[in-house]
Amino acid sequence: MHHHCGSPLVAGDPIMGILGQSCAARDRSFLMQFTVQGAWGVVPVHLNELSPDTARGTFPGFVYQLGNLLASVNATLQAGIASHFGGNYGLALAAVAGSVAIIIAVLTAVGTEAKGIAFAKAKTVML
């Protein structure tokens, strides 16, 4: 008899069943992705608001990819920290995540907020 989870949170429920994952593991995976996407999913949208009018088409993509480039060092950084602390990857992950959280909090606190900004409107051309 196949046991089904009471609350199928993700469409991948059959895959998790095939892989032998428990309902709790599946639910934790979904909730982790939900919170990650909730926290970081707005960044590309906010980049549009920060973009100068003349570069609104390319600036968000460029800055987003620049962020990906900077994040690419993350795995080797965490491995180096873990190696330094006797293979403790939990400490390495916490150190990197905590550092990022502190940096974001500082940048948010010292950054300026532009309220009531009207984006430039394109001129209408009559054909």
PANUTOR-495734 format. One record per residue: residue in three letters; z negated, y, x of N, C-alpha, C in turn. Coordinates in steps of 0.001 Angstrom, whole numbers, plus 524288, in hexadecimal, padded with zeros to 5 digits. Example, Ala and Ser with C-alpha at 12.3 -4.5 7.8 and 13.67 -1.06 7.14 Angstrom:
{rec "ALA",{7E188,7E9C6,83386},{7E188,7EE6C,8300C},{7E188,7F31C,83390}}
{rec "SER",{7E458,7F736,83232},{7E41C,7FBDC,83566},{7E142,8001E,83264}}
This chain:
{rec "MET",{80000,7FB64,80346},{80000,80000,80000},{80000,804D7,80370}}
{rec "HIS",{80377,8088A,8025B},{803F9,80D5A,8055F},{8003C,81170,8032F}}
{rec "HIS",{7FD4E,813D7,80693},{7F99A,817E7,804F1},{7FC38,81D3C,80548}}
{rec "HIS",{7FC22,82011,800F9},{7FE57,82554,800E4},{7F9F2,82952,8011E}}
{rec "CYS",{7FAE0,82D7E,803D9},{7F712,831BB,8041F},{7F6F1,83494,7FEEC}}
{rec "GLY",{7F26A,8367D,7FD9A},{7F1C1,83929,7F8A2},{7F493,83E56,7F84D}}
{rec "SER",{7F50D,8410B,7FC95},{7F781,84637,7FC62},{7FBDF,84690,80066}}
{rec "PRO",{8009F,84549,7FEE0},{804F3,84591,802A8},{8063D,84B44,803EA}}
{rec "LEU",{80442,84D2F,80841},{804F1,8529F,809B6},{80A2F,853AE,80C43}}
{rec "VAL",{80C8C,84FAF,80E65},{81175,8508D,8112C},{81586,84CA6,80F5D}}
{rec "ALA",{81A61,84E28,80FFE},{81EA3,84AB1,80E7D},{81F08,84602,81228}}
{rec "GLY",{81C88,8464D,816A2},{81CC8,8421B,81A78},{818FE,83DB1,81978}}
{rec "ASP",{816CB,83D52,814C4},{81302,8393A,81391},{81518,833C2,814AD}}
{rec "PRO",{819F0,8325F,8132C},{81BE0,82D1E,8146B},{81C37,82C31,81A4A}}
{rec "ILE",{81DB2,8302D,81D32},{81E0F,82FA0,822E2},{818A8,82E9A,8252E}}
{rec "MET",{814C6,83188,82349},{80F75,830B3,8253D},{80D9B,82B2E,823F7}}
{rec "GLY",{80F2F,82932,81F62},{80DB0,823E3,81DF1},{81030,81FD9,82179}}
{rec "ILE",{81521,820B9,822C8},{817E9,81D25,8263F},{8156A,81D24,82BA5}}
{rec "LEU",{813CC,821CD,82D66},{81173,8223D,83294},{80BC0,8207F,832A0}}
{rec "GLY",{809A7,81F47,82E09},{8044D,81D61,82DCE},{8003A,821AF,82E23}}
{rec "GLN",{801C2,82673,82CF1},{7FE0C,82AC0,82D1D},{7FACC,82AD3,82824}}
{rec "SER",{7F5F4,82C57,828B1},{7F28A,82C99,82421},{7F3A6,83185,8210A}}
{rec "CYS",{7F1BF,8319F,81C3F},{7F25B,8363D,818F2},{7EF91,83ADC,81B6F}}
{rec "ALA",{7EB1B,839F7,81DB6},{7E829,83E39,8201D},{7EB29,84093,824B6}}
{rec "ALA",{7EDA6,83D49,827D6},{7F0AB,83F40,82C45},{7F54E,84268,82A55}}
{rec "ARG",{7F7DF,84082,82645},{7FC3F,84350,82402},{7FA8D,8488F,821D7}}
{rec "ASP",{7F632,8489C,81F05},{7F437,84D72,81CBD},{7F2A7,8515D,820ED}}
{rec "ARG",{7F029,84F7F,82514},{7EEA8,85304,82963},{7F380,85547,82C06}}
{rec "SER",{7F782,85215,82CAB},{7FC5C,853FB,82F0A},{7FED0,85838,82BAD}}
{rec "PHE",{7FEE9,8575B,82697},{80120,85B3C,82312},{7FE03,8604D,82340}}
{rec "LEU",{7F8E1,85FEF,822EE},{7F5A2,864A0,822E7},{7F5FF,86799,82808}}
{rec "MET",{7F66D,864CE,82C61},{7F703,8676A,83165},{7FC2A,86A76,8318B}}
{rec "GLN",{8006D,86804,82FDE},{80579,86AB5,82FD3},{8056E,86F3D,82BF9}}
{rec "PHE",{802DE,86E97,82794},{8027C,872B9,823A6},{7FFBE,87786,825DE}}
{rec "THR",{7FB7B,876BC,828C4},{7F8A1,87B31,82AF8},{7FB9A,87D9B,82F86}}
{rec "VAL",{7FE1F,87A73,832AC},{8013E,87C89,83703},{805AE,87FE2,834E5}}
{rec "GLN",{80882,87DDC,83111},{80CDA,880D2,82ECF},{80AD9,885AD,82C0B}}
{rec "GLY",{80650,88554,82996},{80410,889DF,82701},{8028F,88E1E,82AD3}}
{rec "ALA",{800BA,88C86,82F60},{7FF0E,89060,83347},{803A6,892B0,83642}}
{rec "TRP",{80776,88F83,837A4},{80BB7,8914D,83B0E},{810D5,89230,8383C}}
{rec "GLY",{81155,89081,83368},{8163F,890F8,83096},{817EA,89685,82F60}}
{rec "VAL",{81438,89A25,82F4D},{81583,89F90,82E01},{8175D,8A2AC,832BB}}
{rec "VAL",{816E9,8A089,83756},{81843,8A373,83C18},{81DFA,8A532,83C1E}}
{rec "PRO",{821CA,8A1CF,83B06},{82738,8A3A9,83B17},{82837,8A800,83715}}
{rec "VAL",{825A1,8A7BE,8329E},{82648,8ABCF,82EAB},{823FD,8B0F7,830A0}}
{rec "HIS",{81F71,8B0A6,8330B},{81CF2,8B561,8350C},{8201B,8B7CB,83980}}
{rec "LEU",{822D1,8B498,83C78},{82622,8B6B0,840A5},{82A5A,8BA52,83E73}}
{rec "ASN",{82C49,8B922,839CE},{8301E,8BC9D,8375A},{82DC3,8C1F7,8364C}}
{rec "GLU",{828DB,8C21E,834BF},{82656,8C710,833A1},{82541,8CA2E,83897}}
{rec "LEU",{82490,8C78E,83CE7},{8238C,8CA32,841D5},{82889,8CBF3,8448C}}
{rec "SER",{82CE9,8C9ED,842D2},{831E1,8CAE6,84577},{833BF,8D081,844B1}}
{rec "PRO",{835DA,8D2D4,848D1},{8386C,8D7DE,8481F},{83D51,8D729,844C4}}
{rec "ASP",{83EAA,8DB2C,841CD},{84322,8DAC7,83E40},{8481A,8D90D,84107}}
{rec "THR",{848F9,8DB09,845B6},{84DDA,8D9EA,8487A},{84E19,8D456,84A93}}
{rec "ALA",{849AE,8D1AA,84AD2},{849A7,8CC5B,84D01},{8479E,8C858,84925}}
{rec "ARG",{84777,8C9A6,84428},{8452A,8C62A,84050},{84811,8C0FC,83FEA}}
{rec "GLY",{84CF1,8C0CD,84157},{84FF3,8BBF0,8410B},{84ED2,8B830,8457C}}
{rec "THR",{84D75,8BA26,84A0E},{84CB3,8B6B8,84E96},{84714,8B690,8508C}}
{rec "PHE",{8441D,8BAA3,84FB6},{83ECD,8BAFD,851DC},{83B3A,8B689,85019}}
{rec "PRO",{83AE3,8B55D,84AF8},{8374D,8B129,84960},{83892,8ABEC,84BE4}}
{rec "GLY",{83D8C,8AA7C,84C17},{83F0E,8A578,84E73},{83DF1,8A55A,8543F}}
{rec "PHE",{83F0E,8A9AD,856EA},{83E12,8A9F9,85C86},{83840,8A96F,85DB3}}
{rec "VAL",{8350E,8AC5A,85ADE},{82F69,8AC32,85BD2},{82D2E,8A6D8,85A60}}
{rec "TYR",{82F15,8A48A,85622},{82D40,89F61,8548D},{82E7F,89B57,858C3}}
{rec "GLN",{8333F,89B79,85AD0},{834B9,897CF,85EF4},{831D8,898EE,8640D}}
{rec "LEU",{830B2,89DD3,86511},{82D83,89F28,8699D},{82816,89CBD,86914}}
{rec "GLY",{825F3,89CDB,8645C},{820FA,89A45,8635B},{82146,8946E,86445}}
{rec "ASN",{8259F,89209,862A7},{82665,88C70,863AE},{8269E,88B52,86983}}
{rec "LEU",{82922,88ED1,86C6F},{82966,88E30,87218},{823EB,88E64,8747E}}
{rec "LEU",{820D3,89228,872C8},{81B7D,89288,874CD},{81834,88DD5,87333}}
{rec "ALA",{81912,88BDA,86E7C},{81618,88759,86C98},{817BB,88242,86F3D}}
{rec "SER",{81C49,88230,871B6},{81E2E,87D5B,87421},{81AB7,87B8E,878A6}}
{rec "VAL",{817AE,87F06,87ACF},{81434,87D9C,87F15},{80F26,87B18,87D0D}}
{rec "ASN",{80E76,87B03,877E8},{80997,8794A,8758E},{80805,873B0,87714}}
{rec "ALA",{80BB2,87016,876ED},{80A5D,86AA1,8781A},{80879,869F9,87DB6}}
{rec "THR",{80B3C,86C56,88169},{80995,86BCF,886D9},{8048A,86EDB,887DF}}
{rec "LEU",{803D0,87336,8851F},{7FEF2,87632,885A8},{7FA5A,872EE,883CC}}
{rec "GLN",{7FADC,87090,87F3E},{7F69D,86D57,87D2D},{7F5A6,8688C,88097}}
{rec "ALA",{7F9CA,86634,88290},{7F922,861AC,88602},{7F643,8633C,88B01}}
{rec "GLY",{7F789,867CB,88D19},{7F4DC,869A8,891CA},{7EF1E,86ABE,890CF}}
{rec "ILE",{7EDF2,86D2A,88C61},{7E872,86E34,88B02},{7E589,86911,88A3F}}
{rec "ALA",{7E7F8,8656D,8876B},{7E57A,8605B,88679},{7E492,85D76,88B99}}
{rec "SER",{7E856,85D97,88F0B},{7E7C5,85B00,89415},{7E33F,85D5A,89735}}
{rec "HIS",{7E2CF,8627D,896F4},{7DE9A,8652A,899C4},{7D93C,863A8,897A9}}
{rec "PHE",{7D8EA,86282,89295},{7D3F7,8611B,89028},{7D3A1,85B44,88EFE}}
{rec "GLY",{7D5BD,85814,89274},{7D51E,85269,89214},{7D801,84FDD,88D97}}
{rec "GLY",{7DC86,851E6,88C20},{7DFA1,84F84,887F9},{7DDD8,850F1,88283}}
{rec "ASN",{7DACC,85503,881F6},{7D8CB,8569D,87CD5},{7DCDD,85A09,87A0E}}
{rec "TYR",{7E054,8577A,87711},{7E46E,85A54,8744D},{7E23F,85D73,86FB8}}
{rec "GLY",{7DDE9,85BCA,86D7E},{7DB6F,85EC5,86944},{7D9BC,86420,86B2C}}
{rec "LEU",{7D773,86443,86FC5},{7D5D4,86939,87213},{7DA97,86C98,87358}}
{rec "ALA",{7DEB7,86A26,8755F},{7E377,86D0B,876B1},{7E5E5,86F7B,871D3}}
{rec "LEU",{7E64A,86C78,86DAA},{7E877,86E78,868C6},{7E518,872DE,866A1}}
{rec "ALA",{7E001,8722F,866B5},{7DC79,87637,864BF},{7DCD6,87B30,86806}}
{rec "ALA",{7DD53,87AA5,86D24},{7DDB0,87F3B,8708E},{7E2AA,8824D,86F80}}
{rec "VAL",{7E6FD,87F8D,86EEF},{7EBF9,8823B,86DF4},{7EBFD,884A6,86882}}
{rec "ALA",{7EA68,881BB,8648C},{7EA5E,883C0,85F32},{7E687,8884C,85EB0}}
{rec "GLY",{7E1FA,887D2,86120},{7DE2E,88C11,860F8},{7E023,890F2,863AE}}
{rec "SER",{7E2C6,8903A,8681A},{7E4FC,894B9,86AEC},{7E917,8977D,867A5}}
{rec "VAL",{7EC7A,89477,86525},{7F089,896C2,861D9},{7EE08,899AF,85D49}}
{rec "ALA",{7E9FE,8976F,85AE6},{7E75E,899FD,85682},{7E4E8,89F2A,85834}}
{rec "ILE",{7E286,89F39,85CCC},{7E01A,8A40B,85EBF},{7E448,8A825,85FF0}}
{rec "ILE",{7E886,8A687,86268},{7ECC2,8AA30,863AD},{7EF12,8AC88,85EB1}}
{rec "ILE",{7EFF7,8A947,85AC3},{7F223,8AB3E,855D7},{7EE54,8AEF9,8532F}}
{rec "ALA",{7E94C,8ADAC,85344},{7E567,8B122,850E5},{7E540,8B670,853A1}}
{rec "VAL",{7E583,8B66D,858DB},{7E576,8BB59,85BCD},{7EA5D,8BE84,85AAB}}
{rec "LEU",{7EEF2,8BBF5,85ACA},{7F3D0,8BEBA,859AE},{7F3E3,8C0ED,85424}}
{rec "THR",{7F1B9,8BE11,85073},{7F176,8BFF7,84B14},{7EDCA,8C4A2,84AA9}}
{rec "ALA",{7E972,8C465,84D72},{7E59B,8C8A4,84D33},{7E79A,8CDAE,84FB0}}
{rec "VAL",{7EA7E,8CD45,853F6},{7EC40,8D1FE,856B3},{7F1B1,8D3C2,854FB}}
{rec "GLY",{7F46B,8D07D,8521A},{7F9AD,8D1D9,85066},{7F99D,8D5E8,84C14}}
{rec "THR",{7FE09,8D86B,84B60},{7FE75,8DC52,8473E},{800CA,8D9D5,84260}}
{rec "GLU",{7FF51,8DBED,83DF1},{8016A,8DA0C,83904},{80475,8DE7C,8368D}}
{rec "ALA",{80939,8DD66,8352F},{80C80,8E161,832BA},{80C9D,8E05E,82CE4}}
{rec "LYS",{80A41,8E3EE,829F2},{80A29,8E34E,82443},{80E27,8E701,821D2}}
{rec "GLY",{81089,8E541,81DAD},{81423,8E88D,81AD2},{81945,8E999,81D9B}}
{rec "ILE",{81ABE,8E637,82122},{81F9C,8E6F2,82406},{82439,8E588,8207F}}
{rec "ALA",{8282A,8E8C7,82080},{82CFA,8E7A1,81DAE},{83115,8E5F4,821A2}}
{rec "PHE",{83319,8E14E,820F3},{83721,8DF6C,82472},{83C17,8E297,82393}}
{rec "ALA",{83F08,8E349,827BE},{843EC,8E637,82745},{847A4,8E364,823A0}}
{rec "LYS",{84A58,8E663,82096},{84E17,8E413,81CE8},{85397,8E4E0,81EEE}}
{rec "ALA",{856B7,8E0ED,81E4C},{85C25,8E13D,82008},{85F1C,8E50C,81C93}}
{rec "LYS",{862B9,8E7C7,81EF4},{865E9,8EB6E,81C00},{869EE,8E858,818DA}}
{rec "THR",{86A9C,8E9E3,8140A},{86E5E,8E74D,810A0},{873CE,8E963,811CB}}
{rec "VAL",{87758,8E5DB,812AC},{87CB8,8E759,813DB},{8800F,8E5EE,80F1D}}
{rec "MET",{882D0,8E9BE,80D26},{88637,8E8D1,808A5},{88B9D,8E728,80AA0}}
{rec "LEU",{88D93,8E2E6,808BC},{892B8,8E100,80A50},{896CB,8E264,80666}}
